[in-house]
Amino acid sequence: MCIVQVFNVQLNYEHTIVDRLDIFASAGFGIAHDEIVPFTVRKGELHVNKESSSFDGTLHIEFVKVVCCFGKMIV
């Protein structure tokens, strides 16, 4: 059994802005971790990571748990 706390970080339900983030491996227990994600909003569109989508004025950030099973990551 493999238990790993790994997350994909998504912006506005459409854009994966951080893929397979393992906070404990990156920063350790009880330590802050920052990710800088450049994006722009132009003419009602959100542009991030060479992708675009409509933008209604709200940014939603979601941490989607990735499950590890026998060395394979499963969302």
N, C-alpha and C positions, 0 to 999 in steps of 0.2 A: 504494500500500500504506500502510495506516494502522496504526501500532503505538502503542498507548496502554496504560499500566498502570492500568486502572480495575477496581475490585472492588465487588461487593455484599457486605456483611458480614451474615452470617446467624447467628441464635441458635437453638440446638437444632434445626437442620435445617428449621425451619418459619417463622421470623420474619425478614424482611429488616429489619435495624435501621439500616443505613446503605446508601443506594441510590447506586450509581455514585460511589464514593469514588475520587478521583484524588489520591493522597497527594502527588505531586510538585507538582501545581497548588495544593493546599491549604497545604503546608508548605515544599516545596522539598527539595533533595537533602541528606541527612544531618541533617535536622531532625525532632524528635519531633512527632507529631500525636496529639492526644487527641480522643476522641468520648465524650460523656457520654450514656448511654442509660438513662433511668429505667425500672425494672421492679420488680414485686413478686411475691412468692410467697405464696399463701394457699390453705390447704386442698388442697395437692397440685396446685395449678395455677399456671403461670407466666403473668403478665400483662405484656404489653409492646405499646406502640403500638396500644392499643385492641383487641388480639387476645389470645387465651388458648390454652393447650395444657396437657396433663398434664406434671407435673414429677416426675422420679424422684430429685432431689437433685443432679443433675449439670448444669452449664452447659457447652455446647459452642459455641465461636465458630469460624466458618469464613469464609475469604475466598474468594469465588467470582469467578474472573476473568471480566470482561466484555470481549468482543472488539469492536473498532471496525472497521467496514468501510464505506467510502464515506460517512462521517458518521453511520451508523446503529450503535447499540449492539446487540450480539447476545450473549446469555448462553450 
